[in-house]
Amino acid sequence: MWQDPIVEETRALREQYASRFNHDGRAIFEDILRRQAASGRKLVTFPPRQPIQTSVDPQQQTVKTGESPTASIA
């Protein structure tokens, strides 16, 4: 099976980074937050978006969204 060298390099780097924290997801996340704060870049946080209301018409078996009357999946 063909292996992409870029994917292999990315996986190796990910493994190195994770092993620095003994593969502890919480420690990795805390490091990301620390590095983010130390970067000095302005970060933007958007408010959560409201979900789109959907309805299913059992006669036509289509899903219609509340936002666009033309958007339906047959």
N, CA, C and O of each residue as an XYZ file, in Angstrom:
296
protein
N       0.835     -1.168      0.000
C       0.000      0.000      0.000
C       0.892      1.248      0.000
O       1.879      1.312      0.734
N       0.542      2.226     -0.820
C       1.316      3.452     -0.925
C       1.129      4.301      0.313
O       0.021      4.420      0.835
N       2.223      4.893      0.785
C       2.130      5.750      1.957
C       2.614      7.147      1.585
O       3.660      7.312      0.957
N       1.854      8.122      1.974
C       2.174      9.515      1.691
C       3.241      9.978      2.683
O       3.030      9.879      3.892
N       4.373     10.478      2.207
C       5.431     10.909      3.126
C       5.025     12.094      3.992
O       5.499     12.219      5.121
N       4.167     12.958      3.490
C       3.716     14.097      4.291
C       2.841     13.619      5.445
O       2.963     14.103      6.571
N       1.962     12.668      5.158
C       1.108     12.108      6.215
C       1.969     11.392      7.248
O       1.730     11.517      8.449
N       2.963     10.648      6.790
C       3.850      9.935      7.717
C       4.616     10.913      8.600
O       4.765     10.680      9.800
N       5.102     12.003      8.017
C       5.831     13.004      8.791
C       4.902     13.661      9.817
O       5.291     13.875     10.965
N       3.681     13.977      9.397
C       2.712     14.594     10.304
C       2.392     13.667     11.468
O       2.307     14.110     12.613
N       2.215     12.399     11.182
C       1.917     11.431     12.244
C       3.088     11.283     13.201
O       2.890     11.149     14.408
N       4.301     11.307     12.672
C       5.491     11.193     13.516
C       5.608     12.413     14.433
O       5.921     12.275     15.615
N       5.358     13.606     13.887
C       5.405     14.815     14.707
C       4.322     14.808     15.776
O       4.555     15.223     16.912
N       3.133     14.334     15.404
C       2.037     14.243     16.376
C       2.417     13.280     17.501
O       2.146     13.548     18.672
N       3.036     12.174     17.149
C       3.463     11.189     18.150
C       4.521     11.779     19.075
O       4.471     11.563     20.286
N       5.478     12.522     18.521
C       6.502     13.167     19.346
C       5.869     14.146     20.327
O       6.209     14.160     21.510
N       4.946     14.964     19.827
C       4.290     15.955     20.671
C       3.494     15.268     21.775
O       3.580     15.666     22.937
N       2.724     14.247     21.431
C       1.906     13.544     22.423
C       2.770     12.833     23.453
O       2.409     12.778     24.628
N       3.905     12.290     23.030
C       4.761     11.578     23.972
C       5.401     12.521     24.988
O       5.752     12.096     26.088
N       5.556     13.800     24.630
C       6.072     14.783     25.589
C       5.150     14.915     26.789
O       5.592     15.295     27.873
N       3.873     14.607     26.606
C       2.864     14.734     27.663
C       2.312     13.370     28.086
O       1.250     13.275     28.700
N       3.054     12.327     27.745
C       2.653     10.959     28.089
C       1.256     10.641     27.557
O       0.486      9.920     28.191
N       0.946     11.188     26.389
C      -0.332     10.971     25.699
C      -1.541     11.363     26.547
O      -2.630     10.814     26.382
N      -1.337     12.315     27.451
C      -2.413     12.808     28.313
C      -3.112     13.960     27.606
O      -2.540     15.038     27.450
N      -4.345     13.732     27.179
C      -5.095     14.721     26.424
C      -5.274     16.027     27.172
O      -5.194     17.102     26.576
N      -5.514     15.947     28.469
C      -5.696     17.157     29.275
C      -4.402     17.972     29.309
O      -4.441     19.197     29.186
N      -3.273     17.312     29.471
C      -1.987     18.013     29.497
C      -1.680     18.636     28.136
O      -1.146     19.742     28.062
N      -2.015     17.932     27.071
C      -1.813     18.471     25.722
C      -2.667     19.719     25.532
O      -2.191     20.730     25.016
N      -3.919     19.647     25.946
C      -4.820     20.783     25.806
C      -4.329     21.977     26.617
O      -4.370     23.111     26.139
N      -3.862     21.730     27.844
C      -3.330     22.817     28.668
C      -2.107     23.444     28.012
O      -1.929     24.660     28.084
N      -1.266     22.643     27.378
C      -0.110     23.182     26.673
C      -0.547     24.046     25.492
O       0.030     25.105     25.244
N      -1.557     23.595     24.773
C      -2.071     24.382     23.644
C      -2.593     25.725     24.143
O      -2.309     26.757     23.535
N      -3.348     25.730     25.235
C      -3.862     26.978     25.790
C      -2.727     27.889     26.243
O      -2.778     29.099     26.026
N      -1.702     27.314     26.871
C      -0.561     28.101     27.332
C       0.159     28.728     26.143
O       0.497     29.911     26.174
N       0.394     27.943     25.100
C       1.084     28.455     23.919
C       0.234     29.513     23.213
O       0.764     30.487     22.677
N      -1.062     29.320     23.217
C      -1.974     30.279     22.603
C      -1.905     31.618     23.337
O      -1.842     32.671     22.703
N      -1.916     31.579     24.662
C      -1.845     32.805     25.453
C      -0.489     33.490     25.287
O      -0.418     34.719     25.262
N       0.585     32.709     25.174
C       1.925     33.272     25.045
C       2.185     33.841     23.655
O       3.141     34.593     23.469
N       1.360     33.497     22.686
C       1.607     33.943     21.312
C       1.405     35.442     21.154
O       2.002     36.059     20.272
N       0.566     36.034     22.002
C       0.305     37.456     21.906
C      -0.657     37.828     20.798
O      -0.937     39.011     20.602
N      -1.165     36.865     20.077
C      -2.121     37.146     19.006
C      -3.502     37.392     19.597
O      -3.874     36.811     20.617
N      -4.246     38.259     18.937
C      -5.613     38.523     19.354
C      -6.492     37.365     18.878
O      -6.502     37.025     17.695
N      -7.223     36.770     19.807
C      -8.089     35.648     19.480
C      -9.533     36.127     19.447
O      -9.933     36.993     20.226
N     -10.287     35.568     18.562
C     -11.688     35.929     18.402
C     -12.543     34.737     18.808
O     -12.288     33.606     18.393
N     -13.542     34.997     19.609
C     -14.490     33.963     19.992
C     -15.871     34.402     19.531
O     -16.350     35.475     19.899
N     -16.492     33.577     18.738
C     -17.823     33.873     18.236
C     -18.862     33.231     19.134
O     -18.621     32.162     19.695
N     -20.023     33.873     19.279
C     -21.093     33.245     20.067
C     -21.610     32.008     19.327
O     -21.525     31.938     18.101
N     -22.140     31.043     20.060
C     -22.660     29.845     19.397
C     -23.813     30.192     18.468
O     -24.634     31.057     18.774
N     -23.864     29.512     17.337
C     -24.961     29.738     16.389
C     -26.178     28.919     16.808
O     -26.052     27.844     17.393
N     -27.340     29.443     16.500
C     -28.582     28.735     16.778
C     -28.751     27.617     15.753
O     -28.475     27.825     14.572
N     -29.192     26.450     16.176
C     -29.406     25.367     15.216
C     -30.543     25.696     14.264
O     -31.475     26.418     14.618
N     -30.461     25.170     13.073
C     -31.506     25.352     12.070
C     -32.619     24.349     12.356
O     -32.360     23.158     12.531
N     -33.839     24.827     12.402
C     -34.981     23.943     12.620
C     -35.247     23.163     11.332
O     -35.273     23.741     10.246
N     -35.438     21.885     11.454
C     -35.736     21.048     10.291
C     -37.025     20.285     10.527
O     -37.436     20.064     11.665
N     -37.647     19.891      9.443
C     -38.834     19.051      9.541
C     -38.781     18.025      8.420
O     -38.236     18.284      7.347
N     -39.348     16.872      8.683
C     -39.376     15.804      7.692
C     -40.813     15.609      7.246
O     -41.710     15.422      8.068
N     -41.024     15.655      5.940
C     -42.349     15.417      5.365
C     -42.446     13.920      5.077
O     -41.788     13.446      4.151
N     -43.239     13.154      5.832
C     -43.285     11.704      5.643
C     -43.841     11.293      4.283
O     -43.539     10.198      3.806
N     -44.645     12.143      3.648
C     -45.204     11.808      2.338
C     -44.141     11.876      1.245
O     -44.122     11.040      0.342
N     -43.264     12.865      1.326
C     -42.272     13.046      0.272
C     -40.896     12.528      0.654
O     -40.014     12.439     -0.201
N     -40.693     12.186      1.917
C     -39.401     11.728      2.416
C     -38.297     12.736      2.112
O     -37.205     12.356      1.691
N     -38.580     14.010      2.323
C     -37.585     15.052      2.137
C     -37.388     15.780      3.447
O     -38.276     15.807      4.299
N     -36.232     16.362      3.598
C     -35.920     17.159      4.776
C     -35.888     18.601      4.327
O     -35.179     18.956      3.386
N     -36.666     19.437      5.012
C     -36.711     20.851      4.673
C     -36.154     21.648      5.840
O     -36.511     21.415      6.994
N     -35.281     22.586      5.528
C     -34.723     23.429      6.573
C     -35.583     24.658      6.742
O     -36.317     25.040      5.831
N     -35.495     25.280      7.905
C     -36.254     26.486      8.157
C     -35.642     27.720      7.530
O     -36.301     28.758      7.459
N     -34.393     27.642      7.069
C     -33.715     28.808      6.533
C     -33.949     29.013      5.053
O     -34.111     30.150      4.610
N     -33.970     27.957      4.286
C     -34.072     28.111      2.845
C     -35.151     27.155      2.312
O     -34.970     25.939      2.359
N     -36.254     27.687      1.815
C     -37.318     26.802      1.348
C     -36.924     25.992      0.118
O     -37.591     25.010     -0.206
N     -35.852     26.383     -0.576
C     -35.420     25.635     -1.755
C     -34.483     24.507     -1.416
O     -34.244     23.632     -2.249
N     -33.937     24.502     -0.194
C     -32.977     23.469      0.179
C     -33.719     22.251      0.686
O     -34.288     22.279      1.778
N     -33.719     21.196     -0.082
C     -34.309     19.940      0.369
C     -33.478     18.791     -0.165
O     -32.845     18.886     -1.216
N     -33.498     17.724      0.573
C     -32.749     16.523      0.203
C     -33.765     15.460     -0.134
O     -34.602     15.108      0.698
N     -33.702     14.949     -1.339
C     -34.664     13.925     -1.756
C     -34.128     12.546     -1.499
O     -34.803     11.557     -1.787
